[in-house]
Amino acid sequence: MILRFFDYIYYRTYSAYKDWDNMPYMYAICLVALLQQFNVGIIAVIVYVFSDLNAEVNKYVLFASYFVFLIPNYNRYTWFANYRQMHKKWGEDKKRKKVLGGVAVIFYIVMSIVLFFVAATTFGKIMRGEL
């Protein structure tokens, strides 16, 4: 079910960029990977706060971890679940369903970004000893 939601985010992002750019799949893949990394980051901060871990976080590891999400998503959306297949599934949805889906996607994107930055700020304060 979660994978299907990420597929829908990919599909809607691709649809939004397909008329403006010749590589809409890259925007969609990068957004899905970034949201997945943000979600894992939020979970990691929660685990860190509520456990007795005493780990150092290297910013280069954080940047490199993006590829852990980017590469599998690239493979998935290039070889296994491409836009044409998704368009067959969701392309003929009624307007109400498309609007509700779009609202859900936008809400998820905004909440992922906001919660990530709240978690990152909290983590930074913990690492500096302010909390």
C-alpha positions in Angstrom: 0.0 0.0 0.0 2.8 2.4 0.8 4.6 1.6 -2.4 1.4 2.3 -4.3 1.2 5.7 -2.7 4.8 6.5 -3.8 3.8 5.3 -7.2 0.9 7.7 -7.2 3.3 10.6 -6.1 5.6 9.6 -9.0 2.6 9.5 -11.4 1.3 12.9 -10.4 4.7 14.6 -10.4 5.5 13.1 -13.8 2.1 14.3 -15.0 2.8 17.8 -13.7 6.2 18.1 -15.4 5.6 16.2 -18.7 4.5 19.3 -20.6 7.2 21.5 -19.3 10.3 19.4 -19.5 11.7 16.5 -21.6 12.8 14.6 -18.5 9.8 14.6 -16.1 10.7 11.1 -14.8 13.8 12.5 -13.2 11.8 15.2 -11.3 9.4 12.5 -10.1 12.1 10.0 -9.1 14.1 12.6 -7.3 11.0 13.8 -5.4 10.0 10.3 -4.3 13.5 9.5 -3.2 13.8 12.7 -1.2 10.5 12.2 0.5 11.5 8.6 1.4 14.8 9.9 2.8 13.0 12.6 4.8 10.6 10.0 6.3 13.5 7.7 7.3 15.3 10.7 8.8 12.3 11.6 10.9 12.1 8.0 12.2 15.9 8.0 12.9 15.6 11.2 14.9 12.7 9.7 16.9 14.7 6.5 17.6 17.7 8.6 18.6 15.8 10.8 21.0 14.1 7.9 22.8 17.1 5.6 22.9 20.5 5.7 24.5 22.3 6.0 21.3 25.3 8.2 21.2 26.1 8.5 17.5 27.9 11.1 15.4 26.1 12.2 12.3 28.3 13.0 9.3 26.7 15.3 6.7 28.4 13.5 3.9 26.8 10.2 5.0 23.4 12.0 4.9 24.1 13.2 1.4 25.3 9.8 0.2 22.2 8.1 1.8 20.1 9.9 -0.8 21.4 7.5 -3.4 20.2 4.5 -1.3 16.7 5.8 -2.2 17.4 7.2 -5.6 18.9 4.2 -7.2 16.2 1.7 -6.3 13.5 4.2 -7.3 15.2 4.8 -10.6 15.3 1.1 -11.3 11.7 0.7 -10.3 10.3 3.5 -12.3 12.4 2.8 -15.3 12.0 -0.9 -15.6 9.1 -2.2 -13.5 6.5 0.5 -13.0 6.7 3.1 -15.7 4.4 6.1 -16.4 2.4 4.4 -19.1 1.4 1.6 -16.8 0.3 4.1 -14.1 -1.5 6.2 -16.6 -3.6 3.1 -17.6 -4.4 2.7 -13.9 -5.1 6.3 -12.8 -5.4 8.3 -16.1 -9.2 7.8 -16.4 -10.0 8.7 -12.8 -12.9 11.0 -12.2 -12.2 14.6 -11.5 -13.2 14.3 -7.8 -10.9 11.4 -7.3 -8.0 13.3 -9.0 -8.5 16.3 -6.9 -8.6 14.3 -3.6 -5.5 12.4 -4.8 -3.7 15.7 -5.6 -4.6 17.1 -2.2 -3.3 14.0 -0.5 0.0 14.2 -2.4 0.4 17.9 -1.6 -0.4 17.3 2.0 2.0 14.4 2.3 4.8 16.4 0.6 4.3 19.5 2.9 4.0 17.4 6.0 7.1 15.4 5.2 9.1 18.5 4.6 7.8 20.3 7.8 8.3 17.3 10.0 11.8 16.6 8.6 12.9 20.2 9.4 11.3 20.0 12.9 13.1 16.7 13.5 16.4 18.1 12.2 16.1 21.2 14.3 15.4 19.1 17.4 18.2 16.8 16.6 20.6 19.7 16.2 19.6 21.1 19.5 20.1 17.7 21.2 23.6 17.4 19.6 24.5 20.9 20.8 23.2 20.1 24.3 20.4 22.6 24.2 17.8 20.0 24.9 
